[in-house]
Amino acid sequence: MAGTMVRMSTRSTKTLGLLGDDPLIARIAAAARDRGWTILAAHATTVPSAGRVAWTSFLDDAVCDAVLVGSDGWDAARAEAVRTLVQSGRPLVLAQPLEFSMVWAFELDMIARDSGARLVPALPDRLHPTIAALKGLVEAAAAGSGPLGPLESIRLERTLADRSKQAVLAALSRDADIIRVLVGDPGRVATLGAGDPDSAWPTLAVGLTGPAQVPARWQVAAGRPEGLRITLHHARGPIEVFAPEEPVPWTTTPPLAEPTPFDRGAALLDHLECVLGERPRPDSSAVPPAVWPDAARALEIAETVPRSLARGRAIDLHHEEFSELGTFKGTMASLGCGLVLLALLLVVVATLVAGISREIGWEFGTAIANAWPVLVLVVLVLFLGLQVLPALVGSEPREARSDRPGPG
């Protein structure tokens, strides 16, 4: 057809673009190499260098099938590169966390809805069969049919060698996804730590609670090996799981299933191949893979912790929905408050002008002062008219609604 250009890929193998690096992204790349994928590394600049290409080449789907984005060395240049890649509709696997900003994460989500980009957060732990087994136990306990009786609380202990603020918040932003899978979205975040917020991180403890939910506690500890210990405290005894960082079997006491090695990189690559249509979707009975709004909600929890520490009190999570419609509603609410204040100010000014005009015989000033009710009425009618814009524009597409975050 005239005016239409069809671009055919000349690649003989599947290719992953690599923008930045970190341990988990390196595992995904290693698993991809084992399966015959080609890895093409890039700098977060537009200028190629020795052994690397410019990241702008990843905008061309003839160059690579998807892009891996790492967190090491994260800066404004790479953030802009990621935003541009999402705008172009490319599939991306994004490390968790990249930016400690829920607003930034939901901005990417809104861009992806418009561009059709598929964003895969690097949250592999929920894909382990043990997490599905724990979720089943939690649901059974809630239904009153659990073998160990009611579930009283959940405790998660993260052992870290580096217990700096950045490392602790990064670990929480990943572990919060497991909390959401097991007990749903928490409604409140409270922190316990040293009196000085700057020195609280090595011993930080975070309590997460919500209406009709099992209380969960996440805390940091020193020790080796690094990993996450999950303990479900039931009325008749605990169930304990240790998830090490290394690709070795998880341990469960008492045993829930036969221990098997778990390679987080291979698990995420499996999911990416499903997203790209390279393999069938997994069993629907398992915990579904995380979508990007799941990563954003986990970031919201981690982002709340410094505020809770600084204020010394619990912070309520409102689970605000970030969308074009939600932004419009927020803008209209703010504008409505501003109009009310402006109307009150106008009443005061009009009263002063009317009094002065009568004293000096200024007829034009009197006419303006007498017209203020009409002016306020016109502004309010225009404001109310704006409220019907969402109905005229239409509701969100079905595809956008299907990507709402869910704890699994």
Disulfide bonds with the S-S distance in Angstrom:
none
